[in-house]
């Protein structure tokens, strides 16, 4: 007799910064929900992405990378990741095969061992190494934690992602369909637009600028007759000198950031986009609790 019981659960994607958590989420869902860049600590908020399978549903939560920090912003990010871990049904622990061992991330994993929830190890970036180098890593982690499965993948190419989904399905328990079949995230359009702009800041600026920048959407309106989406956004920085860098010589940098963001937003929304960016100084916002809350952190 066929079992038609629907299965569901929430899965936290955790790990050290820059191991490819956001790239993995985007690949599993087949669309971009989380921004990515080569710089660590790109993800600042918890991002929900829903995978709809055949008679099952996995609600993934992409978390900020777990790392030591002193700033209020990064403390908020790490606290968000740790809190998420305590609330979910499955842990998806991601490591980078080129730098597989991280004491802080592993300590969070160890703290969850008493909860006895299923955990799956994802060994990411296998496109950068050889099978011979993966085997000792598998041995180390299989001996140090009772993973339900260990899955080598390349989040960039998609290699191994189907097997990962299969292994995660095995970890699910019977449960309700938490989200409608056409829903992939609970984040509003304004959040995604702000994140895309922030991604372009990360990709086009250096040193402290990416980490000292935040983006808020002041208005987002669609004109269906003109097939035009108008977005007005503010780039918040901490000093006048940072504002000068964001704007650039003769406005060159803010124009470059805006153009790159506009092109991607047009692909995402399938319509023409008018994007206006403004740079604004909010002194030491990343160290101010009230400012962090105002900016959505």
FIMAR-735580 format. One line per 4 residues: number of its first residue (from 1); their letters; for each residue y, x, z of C-alpha. Coordinates in Angstrom, 1 decimal. Layout:
REM FIMAR-735580
NUM) a) Y:X:Z ~ ...
REM end
This chain:
REM FIMAR-735580
1) xxxx) 0.0:0.0:0.0 ~ 3.4:1.4:-1.0 ~ 5.8:2.1:1.8 ~ 9.3:0.8:0.9
5) xxxx) 10.9:1.7:4.2 ~ 14.4:3.1:3.5 ~ 15.2:6.5:5.1 ~ 18.6:7.8:6.0
9) xxxx) 20.4:10.3:8.2 ~ 23.4:12.6:8.7 ~ 23.0:16.3:7.9 ~ 25.5:19.0:9.0
13) xxxx) 26.0:22.0:6.7 ~ 26.7:24.9:9.1 ~ 27.0:28.6:8.9 ~ 29.3:31.6:8.9
17) xxxx) 32.5:31.6:6.7 ~ 32.1:32.2:3.0 ~ 28.3:31.7:2.8 ~ 28.7:29.0:0.1
21) xxxx) 28.5:25.7:2.2 ~ 31.1:23.9:0.1 ~ 29.7:25.1:-3.2 ~ 26.3:23.9:-2.1
25) xxxx) 27.6:20.4:-1.1 ~ 29.4:20.1:-4.5 ~ 26.2:21.1:-6.4 ~ 24.0:18.7:-4.4
29) xxxx) 26.3:15.8:-5.1 ~ 27.1:16.7:-8.7 ~ 30.9:16.5:-8.2 ~ 33.6:18.3:-6.4
33) xxxx) 34.4:17.1:-2.9 ~ 35.0:20.4:-1.2 ~ 37.3:23.2:-2.4 ~ 36.0:26.7:-2.8
37) xxxx) 37.5:30.2:-3.1 ~ 36.3:33.8:-2.6 ~ 38.4:33.9:0.7 ~ 36.7:33.0:4.0
41) xxxx) 37.7:30.0:6.1 ~ 38.7:27.9:3.0 ~ 37.2:24.7:4.5 ~ 39.4:23.4:7.4
45) xxxx) 38.2:19.8:7.9 ~ 34.9:18.1:8.1 ~ 34.1:16.6:4.7 ~ 31.6:13.8:4.2
49) xxxx) 29.5:13.7:1.0 ~ 26.8:11.1:0.4 ~ 23.7:11.8:-1.6 ~ 21.9:8.7:-2.9
53) xxxx) 18.2:9.3:-3.5 ~ 15.3:7.1:-4.5 ~ 14.9:4.9:-1.4 ~ 16.8:7.3:0.9
57) xxxx) 20.3:8.4:1.7 ~ 21.7:11.7:3.1 ~ 25.2:11.8:4.5 ~ 26.2:15.5:4.4
61) xxxx) 29.0:16.8:6.5 ~ 30.5:20.1:5.3 ~ 31.9:22.0:8.3 ~ 34.4:24.9:8.7
65) xxxx) 32.7:28.3:9.0 ~ 31.8:29.4:12.6 ~ 33.8:32.5:13.5 ~ 35.7:34.2:16.3
69) xxxx) 39.3:33.3:16.4 ~ 42.5:33.2:18.5 ~ 44.8:30.9:16.5 ~ 45.1:27.2:17.3
73) xxxx) 44.2:26.3:13.7 ~ 41.0:28.3:13.6 ~ 40.0:27.2:17.1 ~ 40.4:23.6:15.9
77) xxxx) 38.2:24.4:12.8 ~ 35.4:26.0:14.9 ~ 35.5:23.1:17.4 ~ 35.2:20.7:14.6
81) xxxx) 32.1:22.5:13.3 ~ 30.5:22.7:16.8 ~ 31.2:19.0:17.5 ~ 29.6:18.0:14.2
85) xxxx) 26.4:19.9:15.0 ~ 26.0:17.9:18.2 ~ 26.2:14.5:16.4 ~ 23.9:14.8:13.4
89) xxxx) 20.2:14.1:12.6 ~ 19.5:17.3:10.6 ~ 20.9:20.8:10.5 ~ 21.3:22.6:7.2
93) xxxx) 21.9:26.2:8.2 ~ 23.2:28.3:5.3 ~ 23.2:32.0:5.1 ~ 24.3:34.5:2.5
97) xxxx) 21.4:36.7:1.4 ~ 23.9:39.6:0.8 ~ 24.9:39.4:4.5 ~ 22.2:37.3:6.1
101) xxxx) 22.8:37.9:9.8 ~ 25.7:36.5:11.8 ~ 25.4:36.4:15.6 ~ 27.9:33.6:16.2
105) xxxx) 26.4:31.2:13.7 ~ 22.9:31.9:14.9 ~ 24.0:31.3:18.6 ~ 25.2:27.8:17.6
109) xxxx) 21.8:27.3:16.0 ~ 20.0:28.4:19.1 ~ 22.1:26.1:21.3 ~ 20.7:23.2:19.2
113) xxxx) 17.0:24.1:19.7 ~ 16.7:22.0:22.8 ~ 17.8:18.9:20.9 ~ 14.7:19.3:18.7
117) xxxx) 16.3:17.9:15.6 ~ 14.9:19.1:12.3 ~ 16.6:22.2:10.8 ~ 16.3:23.6:7.3
121) xxxx) 17.4:27.2:6.5 ~ 19.1:27.7:3.1 ~ 19.2:31.2:1.9 ~ 22.1:31.1:-0.6
125) xxxx) 23.3:33.4:-3.4 ~ 19.8:34.5:-4.5 ~ 21.3:35.1:-7.9 ~ 22.8:38.2:-6.4
129) xxxx) 19.5:39.8:-5.2 ~ 15.8:40.3:-5.9 ~ 12.8:38.5:-4.4 ~ 11.8:41.6:-2.6
133) xxxx) 15.0:41.5:-0.5 ~ 14.5:37.8:0.4 ~ 11.1:38.2:2.0 ~ 12.2:40.2:5.1
137) xxxx) 15.0:37.6:5.7 ~ 12.5:34.7:5.5 ~ 10.3:36.6:8.0 ~ 13.2:37.2:10.5
141) xxxx) 14.3:33.6:10.5 ~ 10.9:32.0:10.5 ~ 10.1:34.0:13.7 ~ 13.4:33.3:15.4
145) xxxx) 13.8:29.5:14.9 ~ 11.4:26.6:14.2 ~ 12.8:25.6:10.8 ~ 11.1:22.7:9.0
149) xxxx) 11.6:24.6:5.8 ~ 13.2:27.7:4.4 ~ 14.7:27.3:0.9 ~ 16.2:30.1:-1.2
153) xxxx) 18.9:28.7:-3.5 ~ 21.8:29.6:-5.7 ~ 24.5:27.0:-5.0 ~ 26.4:28.4:-7.9
157) xxxx) 23.7:27.9:-10.5 ~ 21.8:25.1:-8.9 ~ 18.5:27.0:-8.7 ~ 16.5:25.7:-5.8
161) xxxx) 18.8:22.7:-5.0 ~ 16.2:20.1:-6.1 ~ 13.6:21.6:-3.7 ~ 16.2:21.6:-0.9
165) xxxx) 16.8:17.9:-1.4 ~ 13.1:17.2:-1.3 ~ 12.7:19.2:1.9 ~ 15.6:17.3:3.5
169) xxxx) 14.1:14.0:2.5 ~ 11.0:14.9:4.5 ~ 13.2:15.3:7.6 ~ 14.7:11.8:7.4
173) xxxx) 13.6:8.9:9.6 ~ 13.6:5.2:8.6 ~ 17.2:4.0:8.8 ~ 19.9:1.8:7.2
177) xxxx) 21.8:2.4:4.0 ~ 25.0:3.6:5.8 ~ 27.1:3.7:2.7 ~ 27.3:1.7:-0.6
181) xxxx) 25.5:3.2:-3.6 ~ 28.8:4.0:-5.4 ~ 30.4:5.8:-2.5 ~ 30.2:9.6:-2.4
185) xxxx) 32.8:10.4:0.3 ~ 35.0:8.7:3.0 ~ 38.0:10.9:2.2 ~ 41.0:9.2:0.7
189) xxxx) 42.4:10.4:-2.7 ~ 45.3:11.9:-0.9 ~ 43.0:14.3:1.0 ~ 41.3:15.5:-2.2
193) xxxx) 44.6:16.0:-4.0 ~ 46.0:18.0:-1.1 ~ 42.8:20.1:-1.0 ~ 42.9:20.8:-4.7
197) xxxx) 46.5:22.1:-4.3 ~ 45.5:24.2:-1.3 ~ 42.6:25.7:-3.3 ~ 45.1:26.8:-6.0
201) xxxx) 47.2:28.5:-3.3 ~ 44.1:30.3:-2.1 ~ 43.3:31.5:-5.6 ~ 46.8:32.6:-6.6
205) xxxx) 48.2:34.1:-3.4 ~ 47.3:37.0:-1.2 ~ 47.3:38.4:2.3 ~ 48.4:35.8:4.9
209) xxxx) 49.8:33.2:2.5 ~ 46.6:31.1:2.1 ~ 46.0:31.0:5.8 ~ 49.6:30.2:6.6
213) xxxx) 49.8:27.3:4.1 ~ 49.0:23.6:4.5 ~ 49.5:20.7:2.0 ~ 50.5:17.1:2.6
217) xxxx) 50.8:14.4:0.0 ~ 54.1:12.5:0.4 ~ 53.4:9.9:-2.3 ~ 50.6:9.1:-4.7
221) xxxx) 51.1:6.3:-7.2 ~ 49.3:5.2:-10.3 ~ 51.0:3.5:-13.2 ~ 48.1:1.9:-15.2
225) xxxx) 50.3:0.9:-18.1 ~ 51.5:4.4:-18.7 ~ 48.1:5.9:-17.7 ~ 49.9:8.2:-15.3
229) xxxx) 49.2:9.3:-11.7 ~ 52.3:10.6:-10.0 ~ 51.7:12.9:-7.0 ~ 54.4:14.4:-4.8
233) xxxx) 53.3:17.0:-2.3 ~ 54.7:19.5:0.2 ~ 53.4:23.0:0.8 ~ 54.0:23.9:4.4
237) xxxx) 54.4:27.6:5.3 ~ 55.4:29.3:8.6 ~ 58.3:31.6:7.5 ~ 61.2:31.8:5.0
241) xxxx) 59.6:34.9:3.5 ~ 56.3:33.0:2.9 ~ 58.3:30.1:1.3 ~ 59.9:32.7:-1.1
245) xxxx) 56.4:34.0:-2.1 ~ 55.1:30.4:-2.6 ~ 58.1:29.6:-4.8 ~ 58.0:33.0:-6.6
249) xxxx) 60.5:34.6:-8.9 ~ 62.4:31.8:-10.8 ~ 59.9:29.3:-9.4 ~ 57.0:31.1:-11.2
253) xxxx) 54.4:30.9:-8.4 ~ 54.9:27.3:-7.4 ~ 54.8:26.4:-11.1 ~ 51.5:28.3:-11.6
257) xxxx) 50.0:26.6:-8.5 ~ 51.1:23.2:-9.7 ~ 49.9:23.7:-13.2 ~ 46.4:24.7:-12.1
261) xxxx) 46.2:21.9:-9.7 ~ 47.5:19.3:-12.2 ~ 44.8:20.4:-14.8 ~ 42.0:19.9:-12.3
265) xxxx) 43.3:16.7:-10.9 ~ 43.5:15.2:-14.5 ~ 39.8:16.1:-14.9 ~ 38.9:14.5:-11.6
269) xxxx) 40.8:11.3:-12.1 ~ 40.5:11.0:-15.8 ~ 44.2:10.3:-16.4 ~ 47.5:12.1:-17.0
273) xxxx) 49.0:13.5:-13.8 ~ 52.6:14.2:-12.9 ~ 52.6:16.7:-10.0 ~ 55.7:17.7:-8.1
277) xxxx) 55.5:20.4:-5.4 ~ 58.0:21.3:-2.7 ~ 57.8:24.2:-0.3 ~ 58.8:23.6:3.3
281) xxxx) 59.0:25.9:6.3 ~ 57.4:24.6:9.5 ~ 57.8:27.5:12.0 ~ 54.4:28.8:13.3
285) xxxx) 52.7:25.5:12.5 ~ 49.2:27.0:12.8 ~ 49.9:27.8:16.5 ~ 51.4:24.5:17.4
289) xxxx) 49.1:21.7:18.5 ~ 51.5:19.0:17.6 ~ 52.1:20.4:14.2 ~ 48.4:20.8:13.6
293) xxxx) 47.8:17.2:14.4 ~ 50.7:16.1:12.1 ~ 49.2:18.1:9.2 ~ 45.8:16.6:9.7
297) x) 43.9:19.4:11.7
REM end
